[in-house]
Amino acid sequence: MTTTTIERTPVSLYGFLTPRPGHADELRALLLDLVEPSRGHEGSLQYHLHEQEDGRFFLYEVWRSQEDLDRHNATPLLRAFLAAVSEHLEGVPEAYSGAMRSAHPVSRS
């Protein structure tokens, strides 16, 4: 009998979102509403929101694998966020993603 092991490489997603003038409170609320539910999604290792001194928001996520991130991105929570967020943004988010190459100390099933 042959068994196959699926290697899971943690994936990080991070970037800056700039609110339109007068929309910081609305954008902050939308982003904060993502934090706890996203932390509860399968494969979420880290999920953090920061507010910069210049008014931009910095979102940092780490997922156990690309498959977990894809599953998270397909949730109604994320779809609702994406439908609502653009009216509160100044320009396009500055977003990055990549495979985490350093060891991750926390492992969740």
All heavy atoms as an XYZ file, in Angstrom:
871
protein
N       0.842     -1.171      0.000
C       0.000      0.000      0.000
C       0.887      1.234      0.000
O       1.820      1.352      0.772
C      -0.890     -0.020      1.239
C      -1.815      1.130      1.309
S      -3.052      0.762      2.583
C      -3.258      2.327      3.256
N       0.580      2.158     -0.872
C       1.345      3.389     -0.983
C       0.572      4.530     -0.342
O      -0.626      4.685     -0.587
C       1.602      3.733     -2.477
O       2.250      2.620     -3.087
C       2.444      4.969     -2.602
N       1.267      5.290      0.454
C       0.620      6.474      1.033
C       1.274      7.709      0.452
O       2.470      7.725      0.157
C       0.763      6.503      2.572
O       2.143      6.493      2.903
C       0.059      5.330      3.207
N       0.481      8.725      0.287
C       0.973      9.978     -0.263
C       0.887     11.038      0.819
O      -0.147     11.196      1.454
C       0.113     10.426     -1.475
O       0.130      9.371     -2.429
C       0.651     11.699     -2.076
N       1.975     11.734      1.006
C       1.998     12.822      1.966
C       1.900     14.131      1.202
O       2.669     14.370      0.274
C       3.314     12.809      2.790
O       3.420     11.554      3.425
C       3.337     13.930      3.802
N       0.947     14.940      1.606
C       0.804     16.253      0.984
C       1.603     17.238      1.815
O       1.345     17.418      2.999
C      -0.676     16.691      0.928
C      -1.460     15.712      0.067
C      -0.803     18.112      0.409
C      -2.948     15.950      0.081
N       2.589     17.848      1.188
C       3.400     18.837      1.891
C       2.642     20.159      1.914
O       2.146     20.621      0.897
C       4.744     19.019      1.187
C       5.650     19.981      1.918
C       6.995     20.117      1.239
O       7.461     19.141      0.638
O       7.554     21.211      1.306
N       2.535     20.711      3.095
C       1.858     21.992      3.245
C       2.893     23.048      3.580
O       3.553     22.959      4.603
C       0.804     21.916      4.335
C      -0.339     21.014      3.949
C      -1.436     21.108      4.932
N      -2.554     20.296      4.456
C      -3.655     20.125      5.113
N      -3.828     20.689      6.280
N      -4.623     19.381      4.629
N       3.027     24.015      2.707
C       3.945     25.115      2.921
C       3.132     26.325      3.352
O       2.211     26.737      2.643
C       4.699     25.450      1.617
O       5.412     24.287      1.196
C       5.657     26.601      1.823
N       3.436     26.899      4.522
C       2.694     28.091      4.945
C       2.807     29.211      3.905
O       3.850     29.397      3.278
C       3.361     28.483      6.259
C       3.931     27.209      6.781
C       4.383     26.469      5.553
N       1.703     29.916      3.740
C       1.617     31.018      2.788
C       1.242     32.276      3.549
O       0.344     32.253      4.396
C       0.543     30.723      1.714
C       0.351     31.900      0.781
C       0.896     29.481      0.935
N       1.937     33.359      3.239
C       1.599     34.632      3.875
C       1.002     35.570      2.843
O       1.316     35.517      1.658
C       2.835     35.256      4.522
O       3.865     35.411      3.579
N       0.109     36.402      3.327
C      -0.548     37.417      2.510
C      -0.487     38.689      3.337
O      -0.850     38.686      4.520
C      -1.996     37.008      2.239
C      -2.850     37.943      1.400
C      -2.314     38.043     -0.016
C      -4.286     37.455      1.386
N      -0.014     39.774      2.731
C       0.158     40.998      3.492
C       0.098     42.196      2.556
O       0.358     42.074      1.358
C       1.481     40.983      4.268
C       2.669     40.521      3.450
C       3.491     41.432      2.808
C       2.936     39.165      3.292
C       4.565     41.009      2.050
C       3.998     38.731      2.538
C       4.822     39.664      1.912
O       5.875     39.240      1.156
N      -0.274     43.334      3.113
C      -0.321     44.532      2.292
C      -0.972     45.695      2.998
O      -1.442     45.601      4.127
N      -0.965     46.809      2.294
C      -1.497     48.059      2.802
C      -2.785     48.429      2.072
O      -2.894     48.255      0.861
C      -0.484     49.187      2.592
C       0.744     49.042      3.430
C       1.874     48.420      2.928
C       0.771     49.529      4.726
C       3.014     48.288      3.695
C       1.905     49.400      5.508
C       3.029     48.781      4.991
N      -3.741     48.941      2.829
C      -4.983     49.458      2.267
C      -5.105     50.912      2.722
O      -4.990     51.209      3.916
C      -6.183     48.659      2.769
C      -6.206     47.187      2.355
C      -5.617     46.330      3.458
C      -7.607     46.752      2.053
N      -5.326     51.802      1.775
C      -5.427     53.227      2.077
C      -6.887     53.652      1.972
O      -7.510     53.480      0.919
C      -4.575     54.051      1.088
O      -3.225     53.579      1.152
C      -4.628     55.530      1.410
N      -7.431     54.220      3.053
C      -8.833     54.641      2.997
C      -9.005     55.926      2.186
O      -8.105     56.775      2.152
C      -9.197     54.878      4.465
C      -7.909     55.177      5.135
C      -6.848     54.426      4.377
N     -10.135     56.048      1.529
C     -10.497     57.318      0.899
C     -10.654     58.360      2.000
O     -11.009     58.009      3.132
C     -11.832     57.192      0.162
C     -11.730     56.512     -1.140
C     -13.034     56.619     -1.898
N     -12.842     55.997     -3.187
C     -13.804     55.592     -3.967
N     -15.064     55.734     -3.603
N     -13.535     55.035     -5.118
N     -10.434     59.622      1.670
C     -10.658     60.659      2.685
C     -12.078     60.551      3.244
O     -13.048     60.412      2.494
C     -10.461     61.966      1.905
C      -9.512     61.586      0.795
C      -9.915     60.171      0.426
N     -12.173     60.547      4.563
C     -13.467     60.445      5.230
C     -14.006     59.039      5.380
O     -15.104     58.849      5.892
N     -13.252     58.024      4.942
C     -13.733     56.633      4.983
C     -12.933     55.737      5.919
O     -13.125     54.519      5.923
C     -13.703     56.021      3.578
C     -14.764     56.543      2.674
N     -15.836     55.786      2.266
C     -14.919     57.757      2.100
C     -16.600     56.509      1.476
N     -16.065     57.713      1.356
N     -12.039     56.302      6.724
C     -11.191     55.478      7.592
C     -12.012     54.656      8.578
O     -11.724     53.478      8.795
C     -10.179     56.346      8.335
N     -13.027     55.250      9.173
C     -13.837     54.519     10.153
C     -14.551     53.329      9.518
O     -14.601     52.245     10.105
C     -14.853     55.438     10.827
C     -14.202     56.459     11.748
O     -13.044     56.249     12.175
O     -14.858     57.478     12.042
N     -15.095     53.526      8.327
C     -15.801     52.445      7.643
C     -14.843     51.326      7.245
O     -15.154     50.135      7.410
C     -16.533     52.968      6.396
C     -17.676     53.905      6.704
C     -17.264     55.380      6.800
O     -16.051     55.681      6.907
O     -18.167     56.230      6.786
N     -13.668     51.712      6.724
C     -12.696     50.694      6.321
C     -12.185     49.938      7.541
O     -12.075     48.711      7.518
C     -11.536     51.335      5.560
C     -10.463     50.386      5.053
C     -11.052     49.294      4.155
C      -9.371     51.156      4.322
N     -11.899     50.654      8.612
C     -11.452     50.012      9.850
C     -12.478     48.985     10.325
O     -12.133     47.863     10.685
C     -11.214     51.055     10.940
C     -10.697     50.463     12.255
C     -10.542     51.525     13.354
N      -9.708     52.637     12.940
C     -10.179     53.865     12.614
N     -11.482     54.119     12.684
N      -9.351     54.814     12.250
N     -13.748     49.367     10.323
C     -14.807     48.458     10.778
C     -14.881     47.210      9.894
O     -15.006     46.090     10.406
C     -16.151     49.185     10.806
N     -14.805     47.384      8.580
C     -14.845     46.230      7.670
C     -13.671     45.290      7.927
O     -13.833     44.063      7.962
C     -14.813     46.694      6.213
C     -16.092     47.283      5.645
C     -15.823     47.904      4.274
C     -17.176     46.230      5.548
N     -12.492     45.861      8.105
C     -11.304     45.048      8.335
C     -11.354     44.346      9.692
O     -11.010     43.167      9.800
C     -10.045     45.906      8.217
C      -9.717     46.372      6.797
C      -8.681     47.497      6.833
C      -9.242     45.222      5.939
N     -11.778     45.060     10.720
C     -11.872     44.446     12.048
C     -12.891     43.309     12.075
O     -12.695     42.319     12.783
C     -12.227     45.493     13.100
C     -11.077     46.399     13.532
C     -11.594     47.534     14.407
C      -9.997     45.611     14.251
N     -13.946     43.442     11.278
C     -14.955     42.378     11.216
C     -14.410     41.081     10.603
O     -15.026     40.027     10.750
C     -16.185     42.842     10.435
C     -17.060     43.797     11.223
O     -16.867     43.928     12.453
O     -17.944     44.426     10.603
N     -13.275     41.157      9.923
C     -12.652     39.964      9.329
C     -11.777     39.198     10.315
O     -11.584     37.992     10.165
C     -11.758     40.362      8.150
C     -12.398     40.876      6.888
C     -11.317     41.271      5.893
C     -13.316     39.835      6.289
N     -11.227     39.899     11.299
C     -10.150     39.327     12.113
C     -10.562     38.044     12.835
O      -9.997     36.978     12.580
C      -9.582     40.369     13.099
C      -8.550     39.735     14.017
C      -8.965     41.544     12.338
N     -11.491     38.119     13.755
C     -11.828     36.930     14.560
C     -12.414     35.795     13.727
O     -12.002     34.643     13.898
C     -12.736     37.297     15.731
C     -12.016     38.075     16.820
C     -10.750     37.400     17.348
O     -10.762     36.163     17.555
O      -9.750     38.110     17.540
N     -13.359     36.076     12.814
C     -13.856     34.951     12.007
C     -12.752     34.296     11.163
O     -12.701     33.074     11.052
C     -14.911     35.591     11.099
C     -15.339     36.821     11.815
C     -14.121     37.303     12.543
N     -11.851     35.099     10.610
C     -10.765     34.549      9.795
C      -9.813     33.719     10.636
O      -9.317     32.682     10.191
C     -10.008     35.675      9.094
O     -10.859     36.334      8.181
N      -9.553     34.166     11.861
C      -8.689     33.387     12.754
C      -9.284     32.015     13.047
O      -8.557     31.072     13.347
C      -8.467     34.140     14.060
C      -7.521     35.313     13.917
C      -7.384     36.075     15.205
N      -6.388     37.121     15.072
C      -6.200     38.070     15.963
N      -6.944     38.114     17.066
N      -5.277     38.990     15.764
N     -10.594     31.896     12.959
C     -11.262     30.630     13.211
C     -11.341     29.713     12.011
O     -11.734     28.554     12.147
N     -10.974     30.197     10.830
C     -11.029     29.355      9.635
C      -9.909     28.327      9.655
O      -8.793     28.597     10.119
C     -10.923     30.206      8.369
C     -12.147     31.020      8.115
N     -12.194     31.999      7.149
C     -13.380     31.020      8.690
C     -13.398     32.554      7.141
N     -14.123     31.973      8.071
N     -10.226     27.152      9.151
C      -9.252     26.068      9.103
C      -7.996     26.519      8.364
O      -8.071     27.087      7.274
C      -9.842     24.853      8.385
C      -8.910     23.688      8.338
C      -9.492     22.486      7.626
O     -10.693     22.480      7.321
O      -8.722     21.552      7.370
N      -6.854     26.278      8.995
C      -5.586     26.608      8.367
C      -5.058     28.000      8.681
O      -3.944     28.336      8.282
N      -5.823     28.809      9.397
C      -5.346     30.137      9.775
C      -4.312     30.006     10.886
O      -4.598     29.478     11.953
C      -6.512     31.007     10.256
O      -6.032     32.258     10.720
N      -3.101     30.492     10.631
C      -2.041     30.454     11.628
C      -1.864     31.815     12.293
O      -1.569     31.890     13.475
C      -0.725     30.002     10.993
C      -0.736     28.611     10.357
C       0.591     28.318      9.678
C      -1.075     27.548     11.387
N      -2.039     32.877     11.520
C      -1.972     34.240     12.053
C      -2.862     35.128     11.206
O      -2.971     34.934      9.993
C      -0.551     34.791     12.014
C       0.398     34.113     12.961
C       1.709     34.856     13.053
O       1.755     36.076     13.092
N       2.794     34.099     13.100
N      -3.450     36.117     11.862
C      -4.288     37.082     11.151
C      -4.268     38.368     11.970
O      -4.772     38.391     13.093
C      -5.723     36.549     11.017
C      -6.492     37.212      9.906
C      -6.614     36.590      8.670
C      -7.082     38.448     10.086
C      -7.321     37.191      7.638
C      -7.792     39.054      9.053
C      -7.900     38.421      7.834
O      -8.600     39.024      6.811
N      -3.618     39.398     11.451
C      -3.415     40.631     12.207
C      -3.746     41.866     11.368
O      -3.452     41.906     10.170
C      -1.965     40.745     12.671
C      -1.511     39.582     13.476
N      -1.877     39.401     14.789
C      -0.728     38.523     13.151
C      -1.333     38.290     15.240
N      -0.643     37.730     14.264
N      -4.312     42.850     12.020
C      -4.594     44.142     11.399
C      -3.863     45.210     12.189
O      -3.956     45.252     13.419
C      -6.104     44.422     11.409
C      -6.524     45.784     10.877
C      -6.182     45.926      9.389
C      -8.011     46.009     11.107
N      -3.147     46.062     11.475
C      -2.417     47.171     12.074
C      -2.891     48.462     11.427
O      -3.228     48.482     10.240
C      -0.908     47.045     11.820
C      -0.327     45.749     12.270
N       0.203     45.573     13.516
C      -0.219     44.553     11.636
C       0.643     44.330     13.630
N       0.381     43.688     12.511
N      -2.880     49.543     12.195
C      -3.185     50.863     11.636
C      -1.920     51.703     11.728
O      -1.355     51.865     12.811
C      -4.335     51.518     12.396
C      -4.848     52.762     11.721
C      -6.186     53.239     12.256
O      -6.791     52.547     13.096
O      -6.618     54.317     11.834
N      -1.481     52.205     10.591
C      -0.256     52.982     10.506
C      -0.513     54.442     10.920
O      -1.646     54.926     10.825
C       0.293     52.953      9.074
C       0.509     51.566      8.499
C       1.523     50.773      9.280
O       1.202     49.734      9.819
N       2.745     51.255      9.361
N       0.545     55.146     11.293
C       0.423     56.558     11.652
C      -0.072     57.401     10.492
O      -0.723     58.424     10.703
C       1.763     57.101     12.159
C       2.122     56.583     13.538
C       3.404     57.186     14.079
O       3.816     58.263     13.596
O       3.975     56.586     14.991
N       0.232     56.987      9.265
C      -0.197     57.758      8.092
C      -1.641     57.457      7.672
O      -2.118     57.955      6.659
C       0.754     57.542      6.918
C       0.779     56.103      6.407
O      -0.010     55.257      6.891
O       1.601     55.821      5.511
N      -2.345     56.599      8.451
C      -3.743     56.306      8.166
C      -3.980     55.051      7.356
O      -5.125     54.610      7.219
N      -2.926     54.456      6.813
C      -3.095     53.211      6.068
C      -3.278     52.051      7.038
O      -2.870     52.105      8.187
C      -1.870     52.928      5.188
C      -1.685     53.910      4.063
C      -0.458     53.594      3.235
N       0.730     53.542      4.100
C       1.848     52.870      3.790
N       1.935     52.188      2.675
N       2.872     52.880      4.621
N      -3.900     50.995      6.538
C      -4.068     49.769      7.303
C      -3.142     48.716      6.716
O      -3.001     48.611      5.496
C      -5.522     49.294      7.249
C      -6.457     50.233      7.938
C      -7.101     51.233      7.231
C      -6.685     50.135      9.307
C      -7.956     52.115      7.864
C      -7.543     51.011      9.953
C      -8.175     52.004      9.237
N      -2.524     47.932      7.590
C      -1.630     46.854      7.184
C      -2.255     45.550      7.651
O      -2.525     45.369      8.840
C      -0.244     47.035      7.811
C       0.715     45.936      7.472
C       1.270     45.846      6.204
C       1.078     44.995      8.422
C       2.163     44.829      5.891
C       1.976     43.980      8.114
C       2.520     43.902      6.845
N      -2.512     44.655      6.721
C      -3.108     43.361      7.018
C      -2.043     42.291      6.802
O      -1.349     42.293      5.786
C      -4.299     43.122      6.087
C      -5.207     41.940      6.382
C      -5.848     42.076      7.756
C      -6.284     41.842      5.318
N      -1.900     41.393      7.781
C      -0.902     40.328      7.713
C      -1.574     39.010      8.069
O      -2.156     38.874      9.141
C       0.244     40.613      8.698
C       1.295     39.535      8.720
C       2.181     39.393      7.659
C       1.404     38.666      9.797
C       3.150     38.399      7.680
C       2.373     37.672      9.821
C       3.235     37.549      8.760
O       4.189     36.560      8.771
N      -1.506     38.053      7.138
C      -2.129     36.744      7.326
C      -1.094     35.660      7.048
O      -0.278     35.804      6.140
C      -3.266     36.526      6.330
C      -4.295     37.612      6.279
C      -5.271     37.423      5.123
O      -5.615     36.272      4.791
O      -5.677     38.449      4.559
N      -1.167     34.570      7.801
C      -0.372     33.376      7.501
C      -1.333     32.196      7.515
O      -2.083     32.006      8.472
C       0.768     33.143      8.517
C       1.542     31.873      8.156
C       1.707     34.342      8.562
N      -1.278     31.416      6.448
C      -2.142     30.247      6.279
C      -1.282     29.010      6.174
O      -0.171     29.044      5.621
C      -3.026     30.423      5.042
C      -3.962     31.562      5.243
C      -3.734     32.876      4.957
C      -5.244     31.501      5.852
N      -4.807     33.629      5.351
C      -5.756     32.815      5.906
C      -6.018     30.470      6.365
C      -7.000     33.111      6.441
C      -7.264     30.755      6.882
C      -7.736     32.074      6.918
N      -1.768     27.907      6.679
C      -1.056     26.627      6.677
C      -0.663     26.207      5.262
O       0.393     25.609      5.051
C      -1.947     25.574      7.328
C      -1.362     24.205      7.432
C      -2.317     23.253      8.092
N      -3.617     23.281      7.419
C      -4.728     22.760      7.927
N      -4.705     22.173      9.098
N      -5.857     22.814      7.261
N      -1.505     26.527      4.283
C      -1.224     26.142      2.898
C      -2.012     27.045      1.949
O      -2.932     27.746      2.360
C      -1.648     24.689      2.655
O      -3.071     24.580      2.730
N      -1.638     26.988      0.685
C      -2.382     27.745     -0.332
C      -3.821     27.260     -0.414
O      -4.740     28.048     -0.612
C      -1.700     27.610     -1.700
C      -2.362     28.432     -2.791
C      -2.322     29.925     -2.519
O      -1.261     30.469     -2.237
N      -3.463     30.593     -2.596
N      -4.035     25.972     -0.218
C      -5.389     25.424     -0.259
C      -6.254     26.028      0.848
O      -7.422     26.349      0.628
C      -5.362     23.898     -0.137
C      -4.755     23.192     -1.322
C      -3.229     23.203     -1.351
O      -2.588     23.480     -0.299
O      -2.663     22.962     -2.423
N      -5.665     26.197      2.041
C      -6.412     26.818      3.141
C      -6.737     28.270      2.823
O      -7.848     28.739      3.086
C      -5.626     26.736      4.448
C      -5.509     25.317      4.961
O      -6.525     24.593      4.972
O      -4.394     24.925      5.365
N      -5.788     28.996      2.257
C      -6.034     30.389      1.871
C      -7.115     30.464      0.799
O      -8.025     31.297      0.878
C      -4.751     31.053      1.387
C      -4.884     32.480      0.850
C      -5.501     33.418      1.871
C      -3.519     32.983      0.381
N      -7.054     29.582     -0.188
C      -8.074     29.560     -1.245
C      -9.462     29.289     -0.664
O     -10.442     29.926     -1.059
C      -7.741     28.500     -2.297
C      -6.509     28.832     -3.113
O      -6.062     30.002     -3.110
O      -5.969     27.897     -3.755
N      -9.540     28.365      0.278
C     -10.818     28.042      0.919
C     -11.343     29.267      1.693
O     -12.517     29.590      1.631
C     -10.637     26.830      1.836
C     -11.899     26.161      2.255
C     -11.708     24.808      2.957
N     -10.465     24.598      3.668
C      -9.435     23.880      3.209
N      -9.508     23.288      2.027
N      -8.350     23.725      3.927
N     -10.451     29.945      2.403
C     -10.817     31.164      3.131
C     -11.335     32.232      2.170
O     -12.354     32.872      2.419
C      -9.596     31.679      3.898
C      -9.701     33.075      4.389
N     -10.530     33.440      5.427
C      -9.076     34.202      3.987
C     -10.400     34.741      5.642
N      -9.533     35.224      4.784
N     -10.632     32.405      1.051
C     -11.017     33.432      0.074
C     -12.364     33.147     -0.583
O     -12.996     34.057     -1.114
C      -9.932     33.590     -0.991
C      -8.714     34.299     -0.462
O      -8.776     35.023      0.526
N      -7.582     34.077     -1.101
N     -12.809     31.902     -0.552
C     -14.090     31.522     -1.165
C     -15.261     31.621     -0.194
O     -16.400     31.358     -0.587
C     -13.997     30.106     -1.721
N     -15.019     32.014      1.055
C     -16.100     32.072      2.046
C     -17.026     33.252      1.789
O     -16.616     34.265      1.217
C     -15.533     32.193      3.482
O     -14.813     33.429      3.589
C     -14.662     31.008      3.844
N     -18.273     33.147      2.223
C     -19.196     34.280      2.121
C     -18.661     35.524      2.844
O     -18.885     36.646      2.390
C     -20.473     33.765      2.781
C     -20.413     32.279      2.621
C     -18.942     31.936      2.714
N     -17.939     35.323      3.939
C     -17.343     36.438      4.674
C     -16.439     37.267      3.774
O     -16.552     38.491      3.716
C     -16.540     35.902      5.870
C     -15.754     36.934      6.676
C     -16.701     37.765      7.526
C     -14.712     36.239      7.539
N     -15.536     36.597      3.059
C     -14.609     37.313      2.186
C     -15.302     37.903      0.976
O     -14.979     39.016      0.557
C     -13.471     36.389      1.744
C     -12.128     36.678      2.374
C     -11.503     37.984      1.950
C     -12.159     36.556      3.856
N     -16.261     37.178      0.433
C     -16.999     37.704     -0.728
C     -17.756     38.977     -0.355
O     -17.773     39.946     -1.116
C     -17.940     36.654     -1.289
C     -17.185     35.609     -2.067
C     -18.131     34.757     -2.870
N     -17.762     33.377     -2.576
C     -18.574     32.369     -2.582
N     -19.842     32.536     -2.857
N     -18.142     31.158     -2.319
N     -18.371     39.004      0.821
C     -19.091     40.199      1.286
C     -18.120     41.354      1.516
O     -18.403     42.509      1.157
C     -19.866     39.889      2.558
N     -16.966     41.053      2.102
C     -15.952     42.077      2.321
C     -15.504     42.680      0.993
O     -15.448     43.903      0.837
C     -14.749     41.494      3.071
C     -13.569     42.414      3.096
C     -13.529     43.488      3.971
C     -12.500     42.218      2.229
C     -12.446     44.359      3.988
C     -11.415     43.068      2.241
C     -11.381     44.140      3.119
N     -15.182     41.835      0.027
C     -14.708     42.317     -1.266
C     -15.763     43.141     -2.004
O     -15.433     44.103     -2.697
C     -14.230     41.146     -2.128
C     -12.968     40.451     -1.599
C     -12.682     39.199     -2.421
C     -11.780     41.395     -1.601
N     -17.015     42.796     -1.818
C     -18.096     43.560     -2.455
C     -18.253     44.942     -1.826
O     -18.664     45.882     -2.497
C     -19.407     42.790     -2.354
N     -17.909     45.068     -0.550
C     -18.134     46.325      0.166
C     -16.904     47.224      0.254
O     -17.034     48.441      0.418
C     -18.628     46.021      1.582
N     -15.713     46.678      0.147
C     -14.510     47.438      0.495
C     -14.109     48.495     -0.529
O     -13.589     49.548     -0.160
C     -13.319     46.487      0.779
C     -12.800     45.834     -0.490
C     -12.222     47.225      1.514
N     -14.335     48.267     -1.798
C     -13.797     49.167     -2.826
C     -14.285     50.612     -2.680
O     -13.541     51.540     -2.970
C     -14.089     48.641     -4.230
O     -15.476     48.594     -4.450
N     -15.505     50.812     -2.220
C     -16.007     52.179     -2.080
C     -15.288     52.956     -0.976
O     -15.400     54.173     -0.899
C     -17.511     52.182     -1.835
C     -17.928     51.680     -0.476
C     -19.434     51.697     -0.287
O     -20.055     50.670     -0.639
O     -19.957     52.712      0.190
N     -14.532     52.259     -0.133
C     -13.829     52.907      0.978
C     -12.322     53.018      0.745
O     -11.605     53.542      1.597
C     -14.086     52.134      2.273
C     -15.537     52.001      2.585
N     -16.338     53.085      2.889
C     -16.344     50.915      2.612
C     -17.570     52.667      3.099
N     -17.601     51.358      2.932
N     -11.846     52.543     -0.407
C     -10.410     52.541     -0.694
C      -9.992     53.672     -1.604
O     -10.701     54.024     -2.559
C      -9.999     51.226     -1.361
C     -10.059     49.973     -0.524
C      -9.702     48.763     -1.386
C      -9.122     50.074      0.668
N      -8.824     54.201     -1.326
C      -8.163     55.160     -2.207
C      -7.183     54.348     -3.043
O      -6.161     53.872     -2.527
C      -7.422     56.210     -1.378
C      -6.745     57.279     -2.171
C      -7.714     58.294     -2.754
O      -8.831     58.441     -2.238
O      -7.335     58.931     -3.758
N      -7.518     54.120     -4.280
C      -6.642     53.334     -5.140
C      -6.751     51.842     -4.877
O      -7.643     51.365     -4.192
N      -5.791     51.131     -5.422
C      -5.746     49.670     -5.329
C      -4.884     49.286     -4.124
O      -3.849     49.913     -3.882
C      -5.136     49.091     -6.628
C      -4.988     47.586     -6.556
C      -5.972     49.493     -7.820
N      -5.289     48.262     -3.359
C      -4.444     47.826     -2.243
C      -3.053     47.411     -2.728
O      -2.894     46.872     -3.821
C      -5.179     46.612     -1.673
C      -6.593     46.803     -2.091
C      -6.533     47.486     -3.431
N      -2.061     47.689     -1.910
C      -0.698     47.236     -2.169
C      -0.582     45.873     -1.498
O      -0.490     45.788     -0.277
C       0.283     48.236     -1.552
C       1.719     47.905     -1.764
C       2.645     48.903     -1.077
O       2.207     50.005     -0.706
O       3.814     48.539     -0.889
N      -0.650     44.804     -2.285
C      -0.751     43.455     -1.716
C       0.384     42.559     -2.207
O       0.827     42.670     -3.353
C      -2.090     42.844     -2.094
N       0.816     41.672     -1.306
C       1.894     40.736     -1.588
C       1.522     39.382     -0.999
O       0.787     39.301     -0.029
C       3.210     41.201     -0.943
C       3.586     42.593     -1.335
C       3.214     43.679     -0.545
C       4.316     42.842     -2.494
C       3.548     44.970     -0.903
C       4.650     44.138     -2.861
C       4.269     45.200     -2.055
O       4.599     46.472     -2.420
N       2.088     38.330     -1.567
C       1.929     37.008     -0.984
C       3.149     36.190     -1.335
O       3.897     36.522     -2.254
C       0.661     36.321     -1.492
O       0.781     36.045     -2.873
N       3.356     35.134     -0.571
C       4.485     34.272     -0.859
C       4.536     33.098      0.087
O       3.843     33.074      1.108
N       5.335     32.127     -0.282
C       5.532     30.950      0.560
C       6.467     31.315      1.694
O       7.496     31.939      1.484
C       6.115     29.806     -0.265
N       6.092     30.947      2.909
C       6.925     31.210      4.074
C       8.085     30.227      4.065
O       7.884     29.020      3.971
C       6.102     31.078      5.351
C       6.887     31.390      6.597
S       5.859     31.314      8.068
C       5.044     32.896      7.956
N       9.288     30.731      4.153
C      10.475     29.878      4.105
C      11.098     29.663      5.482
O      11.874     28.738      5.661
C      11.515     30.464      3.155
C      11.032     30.496      1.728
C      10.733     29.105      1.231
N      10.219     29.143     -0.131
C       9.372     28.285     -0.633
N       8.919     27.307      0.120
N       8.954     28.382     -1.859
N      10.758     30.505      6.455
C      11.259     30.278      7.804
C      10.304     29.327      8.516
O       9.142     29.217      8.153
C      11.366     31.592      8.575
O      10.110     32.240      8.627
N      10.814     28.635      9.519
C       9.960     27.703     10.263
C       8.870     28.471     10.988
O       9.092     29.554     11.504
C      10.810     26.931     11.258
N       7.683     27.904     10.990
C       6.563     28.516     11.715
C       6.369     27.758     13.008
O       6.193     26.556     13.007
C       5.286     28.483     10.870
C       4.233     29.344     11.435
N       3.446     28.964     12.483
C       3.877     30.616     11.132
C       2.627     29.953     12.800
N       2.874     30.961     12.011
N       6.393     28.487     14.156
C       6.360     27.803     15.458
C       5.010     27.234     15.868
O       4.951     26.395     16.738
C       6.784     28.889     16.436
C       6.367     30.163     15.769
C       6.528     29.909     14.286
N       3.915     27.685     15.256
C       2.589     27.247     15.683
C       2.003     26.354     14.603
O       2.058     26.668     13.429
C       1.658     28.466     15.896
C       0.264     28.007     16.254
C       2.214     29.362     16.975
N       1.404     25.254     15.012
C       0.765     24.361     14.057
C      -0.647     24.094     14.530
O      -0.868     23.649     15.659
C       1.522     23.053     13.961
O       0.869     22.190     13.079
N      -1.621     24.410     13.685
C      -3.036     24.117     13.973
C      -3.545     23.145     12.939
O      -3.213     23.234     11.785
C      -3.880     25.403     13.894
C      -3.586     26.364     14.985
C      -4.583     27.487     14.899
N      -4.198     28.541     15.802
C      -4.717     29.746     15.769
N      -5.622     30.059     14.894
N      -4.331     30.653     16.629
N      -4.375     22.262     13.350
C      -4.948     21.279     12.399
C      -6.064     21.890     11.620
O      -6.777     22.714     12.039
C      -5.461     20.075     13.176
O      -4.379     19.476     13.849
